[in-house]
Amino acid sequence: MPDIQAQTQQLWYDSPAEKWVEALPIGNGLTGAMVFGRTGKELIQLNHTSFWSGAPKDWNNHQSAQYFPQVKALMKEKKYAEAEALTKKMQGAFSQSFLPLADLELTFSDSSHVSNYYRDLDLPTATTHVRYQTDKATYERELFTSYPDRLLAMQLKSSTNKTLAFSANFKSLVKYKVWLDGDILKIRCKAPKHDEPSYRRQFTPEQAVQYDDWGGEGMEAEVWLKVKTDGKIATLNNQLVVSDASKATLFVVAATSYNGRFRSPGLDGLEPSLEVGKYMSAALARSYESLKMTHYQDFQQLYGKVQLNLDSKGTPKIPTDTRITNYAKDADPQLVALLFNYGRYLLISSSRNGGQPANLQGIWNNMVRPPWSSNYTTNINVQMNYWPAEPCNLSATTDPLLSWIQDLSVNGEKTAQLHYGLKGWATHHNSDIWGLTAPVGDFGTGDPVWANWQMGAGWLCSHLYEHYLFTGDKAFLKKIYPILKGASTFVIGFLEKNEAGYYELAYGFSPENQYKYQGKRLAISAGTAMDLGITRELLYNCYNAGKILQSDPAFTAELAKLLPQLQPYRVNAKGNVMEWSEDFEETDPHHRHSSHLFALHPGNQVNPWDAPELFGAFKNALLSRGDEGTGWAMGWKVNFWARLLDGDHALVILKNLLSPMYGNGYDYHKGGVYRNLFDAHPPFQIDGNFGATAGIAELLVQSHSGAVHLLPALPSTWQNGSVKGLVARGGFEVDIQWKDGKLLNGKIVSKTGGICRIRSEVPLAIKGASKAKGKVQNVLLQTIEGAKPQYTTPNVNTANSLSKSYYEYDISTKKGQMLAFKAI
């Protein structure tokens, strides 16, 4: 049983995992493992970041471009049903799937009369432990996955000499073969050359999952197991058998034939055994304690940068699953802090340099046809995975995402040309390790509400520019400027002037909601709120990048002329921002997607300082969406309410998110968390974990509106606490302490230099500032009458507007300078 200090840093349980979503995840960004903690037959289910089905191929629809002008013409004639139907002829192939690699099974001889069972996942050390007693001994296990040494290491101990005995074997759900090479157990796995999405149920098993023979198309991988022990070790039936031991150390190393995004993994792949052999040899030359220390130091360099402390209101020293059940009554802030830390842990564990971006399930999956192919879904999910990265001081974890986006921009040029006859680059709703950029749908069977959404490039580019805003890295900005320009060029080619004289996309979709029109359910619309938001964000970011770099004056001038001519956001008579270009009735008013609120979050366009009326219109639209949803949808809503400066409402969403989920099925309206705190759509999707972590950070520090805003949305029940290491745009690292619900003191360190504008609800004394120009600003936090150029609205009578005062200080900083502040 852990001490009280572990309430925010450990997941622990008094029974083993029965289901996969009860196992505990470990990972080094390359190899992932789900540890069940069983006493009789332990299961350690393995994944590798690059073990996917398929191979690079031409997924584009070469007939698509001829239909693009026809769809645009139908839209102008308001023949929406016909236009939407025609877009299905513009679809390409489905994506491939992230796959399970292998299962390591350990069968223990002494497993009867088990008592005093305990297992945990210790987040700061990224290790998982199992401990229990039998009549003969107390047994302990410890596992970790090391990024520097590219391995999984496991140590088993018995309190009594010669009582530790077990056998070890490999299995897999994909094509595989197992053999013994001396005293090393090896498994070679073969991925399918094609894997149909799980929702495509019309196929036989052989049609859905198609294999080539060894050496043919499809990824190959090897996993090796080596055991060191003070007991005896033997081999039997492709198993390693340990007996008469008190201690054993297991080393597991895995690698695949992946040879880059543009090469066949089966026909032009790397030989995985070479990499496995290299890292296994290096591991065997070192002690377990040495490997563990290297792992800990590496992990702490990332995880240890941020600390969140909140008061406890829950029952101390109870298992994590009981704490989840109790949250509905005790609303323990420390469980929220644990959820926050867990999201940081999962991101480090699933996304490191040299690996692939975290997918729908991070780096963990136990199905050959997983939900939604466990792929990259670019209409919210892969982006949400990386929302915590920059503000939570985990910028280093974005390397796989940024590299993937760069490769997408290469493939996306072909897609833009072949599908639309446009310049620039585009990507759509789904992608995979091979960088698929075409609209999915098997050339005409997908629903356009998700399949034909074409704004993936624009949204992904916001991560590129945000990386610059948080780091100030001009060399990086110069490197990614062509990618920003290419995505902008595609969007500009898609713009049409509407009847009001503004430019908006000729057509688009608001993933994944639909509206009622002439007795039908439709999705297509000109100028959806999401398209307006992404377009404005993308073009404005590209414009700013051009100004900073001063390397492309002609295109910068073109953007400067175009930006004021973009269609403003539309607000209906109810005071809600409109999801589509017309005030259609939604088929699902409480839809899990809130795509029309992109400009509020993750966009940086809506705040009460620049456009209070628009701020209110977005708030009204969010209220209409409701407080429930799938797990990831609630993760998004935490961020929305943080941006709306309403921490108490964000806490309502977190309460809904921290609802225990037990089933394995699908639910498109109500989610929660599983016993291991994995986000439940359901089924499992990791984006909800990352969205919640990002949202909790947004409650404490915001910087999207031109200032480092301290405690912008502190929930009223979080009376006392502190946070260290959060990062604001401009490269400012922030520490804050608060007491009795009010800011007490803190510090800001400027990592890049420049003007630091500090915003606070209380006046501050700032030490380390040569000059601190201060002012008081009043803002309205609800809708008021009137209109601004950023949007169009009828006059809406909105009573009960709430005014609030803020103090702002502008300080010129140098790189490395610290500003200490306290409330006065």
Secondary structure as GFF3:
##gff-version 3
##sequence-region A 1 824
A	DSSP	three_ten_helix	4	8	.	.	.	ID=ss1
A	DSSP	beta_strand	10	13	.	.	.	ID=ss2
A	DSSP	three_ten_helix	20	22	.	.	.	ID=ss3
A	DSSP	beta_strand	24	27	.	.	.	ID=ss4
A	DSSP	beta_strand	31	35	.	.	.	ID=ss5
A	DSSP	beta_strand	41	48	.	.	.	ID=ss6
A	DSSP	three_ten_helix	64	67	.	.	.	ID=ss7
A	DSSP	alpha_helix	68	76	.	.	.	ID=ss8
A	DSSP	alpha_helix	80	87	.	.	.	ID=ss9
A	DSSP	three_ten_helix	88	90	.	.	.	ID=ss10
A	DSSP	beta_strand	102	108	.	.	.	ID=ss11
A	DSSP	beta_strand	115	122	.	.	.	ID=ss12
A	DSSP	beta_strand	127	133	.	.	.	ID=ss13
A	DSSP	beta_strand	138	146	.	.	.	ID=ss14
A	DSSP	beta_strand	151	158	.	.	.	ID=ss15
A	DSSP	beta_strand	164	171	.	.	.	ID=ss16
A	DSSP	beta_strand	175	181	.	.	.	ID=ss17
A	DSSP	beta_strand	184	190	.	.	.	ID=ss18
A	DSSP	beta_strand	194	195	.	.	.	ID=ss19
A	DSSP	alpha_helix	205	208	.	.	.	ID=ss20
A	DSSP	beta_strand	209	210	.	.	.	ID=ss21
A	DSSP	beta_strand	220	229	.	.	.	ID=ss22
A	DSSP	beta_strand	232	235	.	.	.	ID=ss23
A	DSSP	beta_strand	240	245	.	.	.	ID=ss24
A	DSSP	beta_strand	247	256	.	.	.	ID=ss25
A	DSSP	alpha_helix	272	284	.	.	.	ID=ss26
A	DSSP	alpha_helix	288	303	.	.	.	ID=ss27
A	DSSP	beta_strand	307	310	.	.	.	ID=ss28
A	DSSP	alpha_helix	320	330	.	.	.	ID=ss29
A	DSSP	alpha_helix	333	350	.	.	.	ID=ss30
A	DSSP	three_ten_helix	371	374	.	.	.	ID=ss31
A	DSSP	beta_strand	376	377	.	.	.	ID=ss32
A	DSSP	alpha_helix	381	385	.	.	.	ID=ss33
A	DSSP	three_ten_helix	395	398	.	.	.	ID=ss34
A	DSSP	alpha_helix	399	420	.	.	.	ID=ss35
A	DSSP	beta_strand	430	431	.	.	.	ID=ss36
A	DSSP	alpha_helix	448	451	.	.	.	ID=ss37
A	DSSP	alpha_helix	456	471	.	.	.	ID=ss38
A	DSSP	alpha_helix	474	494	.	.	.	ID=ss39
A	DSSP	beta_strand	495	497	.	.	.	ID=ss40
A	DSSP	beta_strand	503	505	.	.	.	ID=ss41
A	DSSP	beta_strand	515	517	.	.	.	ID=ss42
A	DSSP	beta_strand	520	522	.	.	.	ID=ss43
A	DSSP	alpha_helix	529	549	.	.	.	ID=ss44
A	DSSP	alpha_helix	553	562	.	.	.	ID=ss45
A	DSSP	three_ten_helix	563	565	.	.	.	ID=ss46
A	DSSP	beta_strand	569	570	.	.	.	ID=ss47
A	DSSP	beta_strand	585	586	.	.	.	ID=ss48
A	DSSP	three_ten_helix	595	597	.	.	.	ID=ss49
A	DSSP	alpha_helix	612	625	.	.	.	ID=ss50
A	DSSP	alpha_helix	631	643	.	.	.	ID=ss51
A	DSSP	alpha_helix	647	657	.	.	.	ID=ss52
A	DSSP	beta_strand	672	673	.	.	.	ID=ss53
A	DSSP	beta_strand	679	680	.	.	.	ID=ss54
A	DSSP	alpha_helix	687	700	.	.	.	ID=ss55
A	DSSP	beta_strand	701	702	.	.	.	ID=ss56
A	DSSP	beta_strand	708	710	.	.	.	ID=ss57
A	DSSP	beta_strand	721	728	.	.	.	ID=ss58
A	DSSP	beta_strand	732	739	.	.	.	ID=ss59
A	DSSP	beta_strand	742	750	.	.	.	ID=ss60
A	DSSP	beta_strand	754	760	.	.	.	ID=ss61
A	DSSP	beta_strand	764	767	.	.	.	ID=ss62
A	DSSP	beta_strand	773	780	.	.	.	ID=ss63
A	DSSP	beta_strand	791	792	.	.	.	ID=ss64
A	DSSP	beta_strand	803	813	.	.	.	ID=ss65
A	DSSP	beta_strand	818	823	.	.	.	ID=ss66
###
